[in-house]
Amino acid sequence: MPSRAANPLRKTISFRLALWYSAYFITSTALLFALAYVLLASTLRAHDRNSIEQRLHQLAAQYQATNLAGVKKELTLEAKLRHGKPFFIRIAGPRNVTIFTEIPDQWAEFEVGRLEGVPPTKAGTLTRLPAKDDEAVLEIASMRLANGGLLQVGKSTEERDSVLESFGWIVAGVMLPMVLIGVVGGAFLARQSLRPIRQLVNTVRAIKSGAMDARVAVRPANDELNELGTLFNGMLDRIEALVQGMRDALDNVAHDLRTPVARIRGVAEIALRSDERPERYREALADCVEESDQLLQMLNTLMDISEAETGALKLQRALVDVPALLADTIDLYRYVAEDKGIALSLAKPTPIRLTADRNRLRQVIANLLDNAIKYTPAGGRVEVSAVSEPRQVVIRVSDTGIGMTPDELLKIWERLYRGDRSRSERGLGLGLSLVKAIVEAHRGRVHAASTPGAGSTFTLVFPATPFADSPSPVGGPPIITKE
């Protein structure tokens, strides 16, 4: 009865691969040896047949020239000189009665008398006469002589059988180590082939145990398993980045939600303790509604960013007139810019059309304009431009505002991030994160360049050709440059 430990072993891929490798190697080797045996046997058989026929024609010519006496004399001379290979020779009269026979002494005993009752075979065909002990066969070729007699020449298969038997023993002796080599080699090849898989399994187990920084060791070889390890490591890195981003976002949300929630609670408590007129309660309720709206806006924006980054954001793609969209968005902020004394302009546009979600694209431009106006002092200017380049559409929003430091440039795309100089301005810290997510959902890129005290430029790059309605993968970080 097989042990329980053997059952799981038989179910492993390593065992099955080793078994397949070994079976293939052993079977291939056995087939090659079998083919070699068949070819050797066929070659020896053809060689014996040719030698029999050559001897037959030689004796027939000798008999034709010198009759039976000359043949006997030639055979006697060959026996003394030990020339040629031993052959069975029989000469019979017209009625197939034996006149002369010669059988080598070292051969097995054959019932040659049976040949008198057997009609001669056709030219090119051999008569097979088994020995008394059935250990060998006498192969005989026949030819009619000019006087109506019969000449037969044959050869025993003992020598051929001996060679084949020796070859068989050699094959059997070689097959034993070949089986061992096949089993050991199969196990070694299976182990080496599955090493990356075992490393992958060990990495998953380590991650399951809590080692989130565990990675698969990648070899320099350029094969499928190495590619699998590389992709798996990339997936782990991306998952780790997303998890870290979620943790940071939750920390930021918890921190930023604390203030409006505390404000709502404070307003409510003051209203409950107050004995003033109903108008005071209405003001308290209005403040609560305003703070609640800000909370809802924050949560909705975070949801939009998450959906865009995971490819779940539904985009209503259509052909958009880019200059018209920019002009409409600028009109919404023109009065705000005039109140701050900021010049807001749109560079002379050329006709540009882009396949995109009009509302989402407007939201991107609006966020960039809002930031530009918010952080540009009075007397400054904000300019929007759009150009069509080969295979892409480029939109730029430039300002002469306070600019950003290199450290701030690296963090502006993070959720809920607000620089030290922007704390005094009202906002959620989600505008640029939403811009990046929406642009990448359109398979575009966003660039930021800034110089402290001299302003900033945000560049949006969109593919000019329409793209399929499929989820967009989360892109890498935007390109940031310092002027």
C-alpha positions as CSV (number, residue, x, y, z in Angstrom):
1,M,0.0,0.0,0.0
2,P,1.6,3.4,-1.0
3,S,2.5,5.7,1.8
4,R,0.7,8.9,2.4
5,A,3.9,10.9,1.9
6,A,4.3,9.5,-1.6
7,N,0.8,10.8,-2.7
8,P,1.6,14.5,-2.4
9,L,4.9,13.9,-4.2
10,R,3.2,12.4,-7.2
11,K,1.0,15.4,-7.4
12,T,3.8,17.9,-7.6
13,I,4.9,19.5,-10.9
14,S,8.5,18.6,-10.1
15,F,7.7,14.9,-9.9
16,R,5.7,15.0,-13.1
17,L,8.3,16.9,-15.0
18,A,11.1,14.6,-13.8
19,L,8.9,11.6,-14.8
20,W,8.3,13.1,-18.3
21,Y,11.9,14.0,-18.8
22,S,13.1,10.5,-17.7
23,A,10.4,8.8,-19.8
24,Y,11.2,10.8,-22.8
25,F,15.0,10.3,-22.5
26,I,14.7,6.6,-21.8
27,T,12.1,6.0,-24.5
28,S,14.2,8.0,-27.1
29,T,17.3,6.1,-26.2
30,A,15.5,2.7,-26.4
31,L,14.1,3.7,-29.8
32,L,17.5,4.7,-31.1
33,F,19.1,1.4,-29.9
34,A,16.1,-0.5,-31.5
35,L,16.6,1.4,-34.7
36,A,20.4,0.7,-34.6
37,Y,19.6,-3.0,-34.0
38,V,17.2,-3.1,-37.0
39,L,19.7,-1.3,-39.2
40,L,22.5,-3.6,-38.2
41,A,20.4,-6.7,-38.8
42,S,19.3,-5.4,-42.1
43,T,22.9,-4.6,-43.1
44,L,24.2,-8.0,-42.1
45,R,21.4,-9.8,-43.9
46,A,22.0,-7.8,-47.1
47,H,25.7,-8.5,-46.8
48,D,25.1,-12.3,-46.4
49,R,22.7,-12.3,-49.4
50,N,25.2,-10.5,-51.6
51,S,28.0,-12.8,-50.7
52,I,25.8,-15.9,-51.3
53,E,24.8,-14.6,-54.7
54,Q,28.4,-13.6,-55.7
55,R,29.6,-17.1,-54.7
56,L,26.7,-18.7,-56.6
57,H,27.6,-16.9,-59.8
58,Q,31.3,-17.6,-59.3
59,L,30.7,-21.3,-59.0
60,A,28.2,-21.3,-61.9
61,A,30.8,-19.8,-64.1
62,Q,33.4,-22.3,-62.8
63,Y,31.1,-25.2,-63.5
64,Q,30.3,-23.9,-66.9
65,A,34.0,-23.8,-67.7
66,T,35.3,-27.0,-66.1
67,N,32.3,-29.1,-65.1
68,L,32.0,-30.7,-61.7
69,A,35.6,-31.9,-61.6
70,G,36.9,-28.3,-62.0
71,V,34.6,-27.1,-59.2
72,K,35.8,-29.8,-56.8
73,K,39.4,-29.0,-57.6
74,E,38.8,-25.3,-57.0
75,L,37.1,-26.0,-53.6
76,T,39.9,-28.3,-52.6
77,L,42.5,-25.7,-53.4
78,E,40.5,-23.0,-51.5
79,A,40.3,-25.3,-48.5
80,K,44.1,-25.8,-48.4
81,L,44.8,-22.1,-48.8
82,R,41.9,-21.1,-46.5
83,H,40.6,-18.5,-48.9
84,G,37.1,-17.2,-48.8
85,K,34.3,-17.7,-46.4
86,P,32.6,-21.0,-45.8
87,F,29.6,-21.6,-47.8
88,F,27.1,-24.5,-48.2
89,I,27.4,-25.9,-51.8
90,R,25.1,-28.4,-53.4
91,I,25.0,-29.6,-57.0
92,A,22.1,-31.7,-58.2
93,G,21.1,-33.3,-61.4
94,P,18.2,-32.5,-63.6
95,R,15.8,-34.4,-61.3
96,N,17.1,-32.6,-58.2
97,V,19.1,-35.6,-57.0
98,T,22.2,-34.6,-55.1
99,I,25.5,-35.1,-56.9
100,F,27.8,-33.1,-54.7
101,T,27.5,-31.3,-51.3
102,E,29.9,-29.4,-49.1
103,I,29.0,-28.2,-45.5
104,P,31.5,-26.5,-43.2
105,D,32.3,-28.5,-40.1
106,Q,31.7,-25.7,-37.7
107,W,28.1,-25.2,-38.7
108,A,25.1,-26.7,-37.0
109,E,23.5,-29.9,-38.5
110,F,21.1,-29.2,-41.3
111,E,18.8,-31.8,-42.9
112,V,20.2,-31.3,-46.4
113,G,18.3,-34.2,-47.7
114,R,15.1,-32.3,-47.5
115,L,16.3,-30.1,-50.4
116,E,15.7,-33.0,-52.8
117,G,12.0,-32.8,-52.2
118,V,11.9,-29.0,-52.4
119,P,11.6,-27.3,-55.8
120,P,14.2,-24.6,-56.3
121,T,13.2,-21.1,-55.7
122,K,13.1,-18.3,-58.3
123,A,16.2,-16.2,-58.9
124,G,16.7,-13.6,-56.2
125,T,14.8,-15.6,-53.6
126,L,16.4,-17.5,-50.8
127,T,15.3,-20.9,-49.4
128,R,15.4,-21.0,-45.6
129,L,16.4,-24.4,-44.1
130,P,16.3,-24.5,-40.3
131,A,18.9,-26.5,-38.3
132,K,17.9,-29.6,-36.3
133,D,18.2,-27.7,-33.0
134,D,16.5,-24.6,-34.5
135,E,19.4,-22.4,-33.4
136,A,20.3,-21.3,-36.9
137,V,18.9,-21.1,-40.4
138,L,20.6,-22.0,-43.7
139,E,19.8,-19.5,-46.4
140,I,20.2,-20.9,-49.9
141,A,20.2,-19.3,-53.3
142,S,19.6,-21.6,-56.4
143,M,20.5,-21.4,-60.1
144,R,19.8,-23.7,-63.0
145,L,22.9,-25.0,-64.9
146,A,23.2,-25.3,-68.7
147,N,22.8,-29.1,-68.5
148,G,19.5,-28.8,-66.5
149,G,21.2,-29.4,-63.2
150,L,20.9,-27.3,-60.1
151,L,23.5,-25.3,-58.3
152,Q,22.7,-24.2,-54.7
153,V,24.9,-22.0,-52.5
154,G,23.9,-21.1,-48.9
155,K,25.2,-19.7,-45.7
156,S,24.3,-20.2,-42.1
157,T,22.9,-17.4,-40.0
158,E,25.0,-18.4,-37.0
159,E,27.6,-15.8,-37.4
160,R,25.0,-13.1,-38.0
161,D,23.0,-14.2,-35.0
162,S,26.1,-14.2,-32.9
163,V,26.9,-10.6,-33.8
164,L,23.3,-9.5,-33.2
165,E,23.2,-11.3,-29.9
166,S,26.5,-9.6,-28.8
167,F,25.0,-6.2,-29.9
168,G,21.9,-7.0,-27.9
169,W,23.9,-7.7,-24.7
170,I,25.9,-4.5,-25.3
171,V,22.6,-2.5,-25.6
172,A,21.2,-4.1,-22.4
173,G,24.4,-3.2,-20.6
174,V,24.3,0.3,-21.8
175,M,20.5,0.8,-21.1
176,L,20.9,0.2,-17.4
177,P,23.2,3.3,-16.8
178,M,21.1,5.2,-19.4
179,V,18.0,4.6,-17.3
180,L,19.8,5.8,-14.2
181,I,21.1,8.9,-16.2
182,G,17.6,9.5,-17.4
183,V,16.0,9.4,-13.9
184,V,18.8,11.6,-12.3
185,G,18.9,13.9,-15.3
186,G,15.2,14.3,-15.3
187,A,15.1,15.1,-11.7
188,F,18.0,17.6,-12.1
189,L,16.3,19.3,-15.2
190,A,13.0,19.5,-13.4
191,R,14.5,21.1,-10.4
192,Q,16.5,23.6,-12.4
193,S,13.5,24.5,-14.6
194,L,11.2,25.1,-11.7
195,R,13.7,27.0,-9.6
196,P,12.1,30.4,-10.5
197,I,8.7,29.0,-9.7
198,R,9.9,27.9,-6.3
199,Q,11.4,31.3,-5.7
200,L,8.1,32.8,-6.7
201,V,6.3,30.5,-4.2
202,N,8.8,31.3,-1.4
203,T,8.3,35.0,-2.1
204,V,4.5,34.7,-1.9
205,R,4.9,32.8,1.4
206,A,7.2,35.4,2.8
207,I,4.7,38.2,1.8
208,K,1.9,36.2,3.4
209,S,4.0,36.0,6.6
210,G,4.3,39.8,6.6
211,A,7.5,40.5,4.7
212,M,6.0,42.9,2.2
213,D,9.5,43.9,0.9
214,A,10.2,40.3,-0.3
215,R,10.9,40.0,-4.0
216,V,11.7,37.3,-6.5
217,A,15.4,36.9,-7.4
218,V,15.7,37.8,-11.1
219,R,18.3,36.0,-13.2
220,P,20.2,37.7,-16.1
221,A,18.7,35.1,-18.5
222,N,16.1,36.4,-20.9
223,D,13.5,33.6,-20.8
224,E,9.8,33.3,-20.0
225,L,10.3,32.4,-16.3
226,N,12.7,35.3,-15.8
227,E,10.1,37.6,-17.4
228,L,7.4,36.2,-15.1
229,G,9.6,37.0,-12.1
230,T,10.2,40.6,-13.4
231,L,6.5,41.2,-14.0
232,F,5.7,39.7,-10.6
233,N,8.2,42.0,-8.9
234,G,6.8,45.0,-10.8
235,M,3.3,44.0,-9.7
236,L,4.4,43.8,-6.1
237,D,6.1,47.2,-6.4
238,R,3.0,48.7,-7.8
239,I,0.8,47.1,-5.1
240,E,3.1,48.3,-2.4
241,A,3.0,51.8,-3.9
242,L,-0.8,51.7,-4.1
243,V,-1.1,50.4,-0.5
244,Q,1.3,53.1,0.7
245,G,-0.6,55.7,-1.2
246,M,-3.9,54.5,0.4
247,R,-2.3,54.7,3.8
248,D,-1.0,58.2,3.2
249,A,-4.4,59.2,1.8
250,L,-6.2,57.8,4.8
251,D,-3.8,59.6,7.1
252,N,-4.2,62.8,5.2
253,V,-8.0,62.4,5.1
254,A,-8.2,61.7,8.8
255,H,-6.1,64.7,9.5
256,D,-8.0,67.0,7.1
257,L,-11.4,65.8,8.2
258,R,-10.6,66.5,11.8
259,T,-10.9,70.2,11.4
260,P,-14.2,70.5,9.5
261,V,-15.8,67.8,11.7
262,A,-14.7,69.6,14.8
263,R,-16.0,72.9,13.3
264,I,-19.4,71.3,12.7
265,R,-19.5,69.9,16.1
266,G,-18.5,73.3,17.7
267,V,-21.1,75.2,15.7
268,A,-23.8,72.6,16.7
269,E,-22.8,72.8,20.4
270,I,-22.9,76.6,20.4
271,A,-26.3,76.6,18.8
272,L,-27.6,74.0,21.3
273,R,-26.4,76.0,24.3
274,S,-27.6,79.3,23.0
275,D,-31.0,80.7,23.9
276,E,-31.0,83.2,21.1
277,R,-33.5,83.8,18.4
278,P,-34.2,81.3,15.6
279,E,-32.1,83.3,13.1
280,R,-29.0,82.3,15.1
281,Y,-29.9,78.6,14.7
282,R,-30.4,79.1,11.0
283,E,-26.9,80.6,10.7
284,A,-25.5,77.6,12.7
285,L,-27.3,75.2,10.4
286,A,-26.0,77.1,7.3
287,D,-22.4,76.8,8.6
288,C,-22.9,73.0,9.2
289,V,-24.3,72.6,5.6
290,E,-21.3,74.5,4.2
291,E,-18.8,72.4,6.1
292,S,-20.7,69.2,5.1
293,D,-20.5,70.3,1.4
294,Q,-16.8,70.7,1.7
295,L,-16.5,67.2,3.2
296,L,-18.7,65.8,0.4
297,Q,-16.6,67.6,-2.2
298,M,-13.4,66.1,-0.7
299,L,-14.8,62.6,-0.6
300,N,-16.2,62.8,-4.1
301,T,-12.9,64.1,-5.4
302,L,-11.0,61.3,-3.7
303,M,-13.5,58.8,-5.3
304,D,-12.9,60.4,-8.8
305,I,-9.1,60.2,-8.3
306,S,-9.3,56.5,-7.3
307,E,-11.6,55.6,-10.2
308,A,-9.4,57.4,-12.7
309,E,-6.2,55.7,-11.3
310,T,-7.7,52.2,-11.4
311,G,-9.3,52.7,-14.8
312,A,-12.9,52.6,-13.5
313,L,-13.7,56.2,-14.4
314,K,-16.3,56.4,-17.1
315,L,-15.3,58.8,-19.8
316,Q,-17.9,60.1,-22.2
317,R,-15.5,60.5,-25.1
318,A,-16.5,62.7,-28.0
319,L,-14.8,65.1,-30.5
320,V,-14.0,68.3,-28.5
321,D,-13.2,71.7,-30.0
322,V,-10.2,72.5,-27.8
323,P,-10.0,76.3,-28.4
324,A,-13.8,76.7,-27.7
325,L,-13.5,74.6,-24.5
326,L,-10.6,76.7,-23.3
327,A,-12.4,80.0,-24.1
328,D,-15.5,78.9,-22.2
329,T,-13.5,77.8,-19.1
330,I,-11.5,81.1,-19.1
331,D,-14.8,83.1,-19.2
332,L,-15.8,81.4,-15.9
333,Y,-12.7,82.7,-14.2
334,R,-12.3,86.0,-15.9
335,Y,-14.2,88.0,-13.3
336,V,-12.3,86.3,-10.5
337,A,-9.0,87.2,-12.2
338,E,-10.1,90.9,-12.7
339,D,-11.0,91.2,-9.0
340,K,-7.4,90.2,-8.1
341,G,-5.9,92.4,-10.8
342,I,-4.6,89.5,-12.8
343,A,-4.5,89.4,-16.6
344,L,-6.1,86.2,-17.9
345,S,-5.6,85.5,-21.6
346,L,-5.9,82.8,-24.3
347,A,-3.1,82.7,-26.9
348,K,-4.4,82.9,-30.4
349,P,-5.6,79.4,-31.0
350,T,-5.6,77.3,-34.2
351,P,-8.4,74.8,-35.0
352,I,-7.7,71.8,-32.8
353,R,-10.0,68.8,-32.2
354,L,-9.4,66.2,-29.6
355,T,-11.2,63.0,-28.7
356,A,-11.9,63.3,-24.9
357,D,-14.5,63.7,-22.2
358,R,-15.5,67.3,-22.5
359,N,-16.6,67.7,-18.9
360,R,-13.6,66.1,-17.4
361,L,-11.3,68.1,-19.7
362,R,-13.0,71.3,-18.5
363,Q,-12.5,70.1,-14.9
364,V,-8.8,69.7,-15.5
365,I,-8.4,73.2,-17.1
366,A,-10.6,74.8,-14.3
367,N,-8.4,73.3,-11.6
368,L,-5.2,74.6,-13.2
369,L,-6.7,78.0,-13.7
370,D,-8.0,78.1,-10.1
371,N,-4.5,77.3,-8.8
372,A,-2.9,79.8,-11.1
373,I,-5.2,82.7,-10.1
374,K,-5.0,81.7,-6.5
375,Y,-1.2,81.8,-6.2
376,T,-0.6,84.7,-8.6
377,P,-0.3,88.2,-6.9
378,A,-2.0,91.3,-8.2
379,G,-0.5,92.6,-11.4
380,G,0.5,89.2,-12.6
381,R,-0.8,87.3,-15.6
382,V,-2.1,83.9,-16.5
383,E,-1.9,82.6,-20.1
384,V,-3.5,79.5,-21.6
385,S,-2.4,78.1,-25.0
386,A,-3.0,75.0,-27.1
387,V,-1.0,73.7,-30.1
388,S,-1.3,70.7,-32.3
389,E,1.9,68.7,-32.7
390,P,2.5,65.5,-34.6
391,R,0.4,62.8,-33.0
392,Q,-0.4,64.9,-29.9
393,V,-2.2,67.9,-28.6
394,V,-0.4,70.1,-26.1
395,I,-2.2,72.5,-23.7
396,R,-0.2,74.9,-21.4
397,V,-1.3,77.0,-18.4
398,S,1.3,79.5,-17.4
399,D,1.4,82.0,-14.6
400,T,3.7,84.6,-13.0
401,G,2.8,83.5,-9.5
402,I,4.8,82.6,-6.4
403,G,6.2,79.5,-8.0
404,M,7.3,76.3,-6.3
405,T,10.5,75.0,-4.8
406,P,12.0,71.7,-6.1
407,D,10.8,69.9,-3.0
408,E,7.3,71.1,-3.6
409,L,7.4,70.1,-7.2
410,L,8.0,66.5,-6.1
411,K,5.0,66.5,-3.9
412,I,2.3,68.5,-5.6
413,W,0.7,65.4,-7.2
414,E,0.1,63.7,-3.9
415,R,-3.4,63.7,-2.5
416,L,-4.2,66.3,0.1
417,Y,-0.7,67.9,-0.2
418,R,-0.6,71.6,0.5
419,G,2.7,73.6,0.5
420,D,3.6,75.8,3.4
421,R,2.9,79.0,1.4
422,S,-0.6,77.7,0.3
423,R,-1.9,76.9,3.8
424,S,-3.5,80.4,4.0
425,E,-5.5,79.7,0.8
426,R,-8.8,77.8,1.0
427,G,-8.6,74.5,-0.7
428,L,-8.6,70.7,-0.3
429,G,-5.2,69.8,-1.8
430,L,-6.7,67.5,-4.3
431,G,-6.9,69.6,-7.4
432,L,-3.5,68.6,-9.0
433,S,-4.0,64.9,-8.0
434,L,-7.3,65.0,-9.9
435,V,-5.7,66.7,-12.8
436,K,-3.0,64.0,-13.1
437,A,-5.6,61.2,-12.7
438,I,-7.9,62.5,-15.4
439,V,-5.1,63.2,-17.9
440,E,-3.7,59.7,-17.4
441,A,-7.2,58.3,-17.8
442,H,-7.1,59.9,-21.3
443,R,-3.7,58.2,-21.8
444,G,-2.0,61.6,-21.6
445,R,0.9,63.1,-19.6
446,V,1.2,66.2,-17.4
447,H,4.4,68.2,-16.9
448,A,5.2,70.8,-14.3
449,A,7.9,73.4,-14.4
450,S,8.4,76.1,-11.9
451,T,10.8,78.7,-10.6
452,P,10.3,80.2,-7.1
453,G,9.1,83.8,-7.4
454,A,8.8,83.6,-11.2
455,G,5.7,81.4,-11.8
456,S,4.8,78.0,-13.0
457,T,3.9,76.2,-16.2
458,F,1.7,73.1,-16.4
459,T,1.7,71.3,-19.7
460,L,-0.9,68.7,-20.7
461,V,0.0,66.3,-23.5
462,F,-2.9,64.2,-25.1
463,P,-2.7,61.7,-27.9
464,A,-4.2,63.2,-31.0
465,T,-5.7,59.9,-32.3
466,P,-8.8,58.4,-30.8
467,F,-8.2,55.4,-28.5
468,A,-10.3,52.4,-27.6
469,D,-12.9,52.4,-24.8
470,S,-10.8,50.4,-22.4
471,P,-9.6,51.0,-18.9
472,S,-6.4,53.0,-18.8
473,P,-3.6,51.6,-16.7
474,V,-2.2,53.8,-13.9
475,G,0.7,55.7,-15.4
476,G,4.0,56.6,-13.7
477,P,4.7,59.8,-12.0
478,P,4.3,63.0,-14.2
479,I,7.4,64.6,-15.6
480,I,8.6,67.6,-13.5
481,T,11.2,70.0,-14.6
482,K,12.8,73.0,-13.0
483,E,13.4,76.1,-15.1
